[in-house]
Amino acid sequence: MSEQPSVGDAVVEGDWEYRPLRLPPGVSRKAAAIQLSVQAEFAGWELARTLLFGDGSRKVWLRRRRTAATLPGLSI
């Protein structure tokens, strides 16, 4: 597994755009929270779901409402 978070493709479902994000085992909860806060503040994403794996890695799904204006993507 890579040491950098990997970003999957966006999925559009109704009025929402979803993006999966994989965080490696070495990322602390505090670091993950800071990273997700930055995405929420500057790119309009919010946390939709979190999944913790046995190896300590996490997969989170971010979502944001689709708008006519172009919003910035993930800055990871």
Number of C-alpha atoms within 10 A of each C-alpha: 8 8 10 12 16 14 14 12 9 15 12 14 11 8 9 14 16 21 20 18 20 18 20 20 15 12 16 13 10 9 11 14 12 12 13 18 16 14 20 17 10 13 15 17 24 17 16 13 11 14 10 12 11 7 9 12 17 19 17 18 18 23 22 19 14 15 10 5 6 7 13 11 13 17 10 10
